[in-house]
């Protein structure tokens, strides 16, 4: 876990420090949620959130990454303007919300990417791309069926509205995240395994 590996040894096991890291990760995702492009044909905007989810999951590992994404949902759910475009509220997390599956998918994707990073998948570009791709697949395995239910469309239409518009952007986010992590490990002096 990169965030702990680069932390001073005296604070690594400090619970308060770890909670602060989890909050910082949630705020990174919230900030990237404000990078948004709304498309007229889909209820789900293109955002920078997934880049944050991938980075936070890898940098914090499965436990803190999951906590961080949970804090992100909690803060947005209670009314902080953390979701895409400054949106907030518990309604975005409910089954009837077209975006809810993506938000809950962030928790699972962060956990999976963190789990893979703990096993060293974030140490070189090739395996980091694989870890990020797996995280994206997990996200869409939750988001697309959720979208189908929320707006009552068949699978093909849900893929058209909830996956296809995001493929190019997600490829760019995966490559960016996968490029940043191995570089950060090298800067930390703990390069590839």
Secondary structure in CASP SS format (residue, H / E / C, confidence):
PFRMAT SS
TARGET T0000
AUTHOR 0000-0000-0000
METHOD secondary structure of the structure
MODEL  1
X C 1.00
X H 1.00
X H 1.00
X H 1.00
X H 1.00
X C 1.00
X C 1.00
X C 1.00
X C 1.00
X C 1.00
X C 1.00
X C 1.00
X C 1.00
X C 1.00
X H 1.00
X H 1.00
X H 1.00
X H 1.00
X H 1.00
X H 1.00
X H 1.00
X H 1.00
X H 1.00
X H 1.00
X H 1.00
X H 1.00
X H 1.00
X H 1.00
X H 1.00
X H 1.00
X H 1.00
X H 1.00
X H 1.00
X C 1.00
X C 1.00
X E 1.00
X E 1.00
X C 1.00
X C 1.00
X C 1.00
X C 1.00
X C 1.00
X C 1.00
X C 1.00
X C 1.00
X E 1.00
X E 1.00
X C 1.00
X H 1.00
X H 1.00
X H 1.00
X H 1.00
X H 1.00
X H 1.00
X H 1.00
X H 1.00
X H 1.00
X H 1.00
X H 1.00
X H 1.00
X H 1.00
X H 1.00
X H 1.00
X H 1.00
X H 1.00
X H 1.00
X H 1.00
X H 1.00
X H 1.00
X H 1.00
X H 1.00
X H 1.00
X H 1.00
X H 1.00
X H 1.00
X H 1.00
X H 1.00
X C 1.00
X C 1.00
X C 1.00
X C 1.00
X C 1.00
X C 1.00
X H 1.00
X H 1.00
X H 1.00
X C 1.00
X C 1.00
X C 1.00
X H 1.00
X H 1.00
X H 1.00
X H 1.00
X C 1.00
X C 1.00
X C 1.00
X C 1.00
X C 1.00
X C 1.00
X H 1.00
X H 1.00
X H 1.00
X H 1.00
X H 1.00
X H 1.00
X H 1.00
X H 1.00
X H 1.00
X H 1.00
X H 1.00
X H 1.00
X H 1.00
X H 1.00
X H 1.00
X H 1.00
X H 1.00
X H 1.00
X H 1.00
X C 1.00
X C 1.00
X C 1.00
X C 1.00
X C 1.00
X C 1.00
X H 1.00
X H 1.00
X H 1.00
X H 1.00
X H 1.00
X H 1.00
X H 1.00
X H 1.00
X H 1.00
X H 1.00
X H 1.00
X H 1.00
X H 1.00
X H 1.00
X H 1.00
X H 1.00
X H 1.00
X H 1.00
X H 1.00
X H 1.00
X H 1.00
X H 1.00
X H 1.00
X H 1.00
X H 1.00
X H 1.00
X H 1.00
X C 1.00
X C 1.00
X C 1.00
X H 1.00
X H 1.00
X H 1.00
X H 1.00
X H 1.00
X H 1.00
X H 1.00
X H 1.00
X C 1.00
X H 1.00
X H 1.00
X H 1.00
X H 1.00
X H 1.00
X H 1.00
X H 1.00
X H 1.00
X H 1.00
X H 1.00
X H 1.00
X H 1.00
X H 1.00
X H 1.00
X H 1.00
X H 1.00
X H 1.00
X H 1.00
X H 1.00
X H 1.00
X H 1.00
X H 1.00
X H 1.00
X H 1.00
X C 1.00
X C 1.00
X C 1.00
X C 1.00
X C 1.00
X C 1.00
END
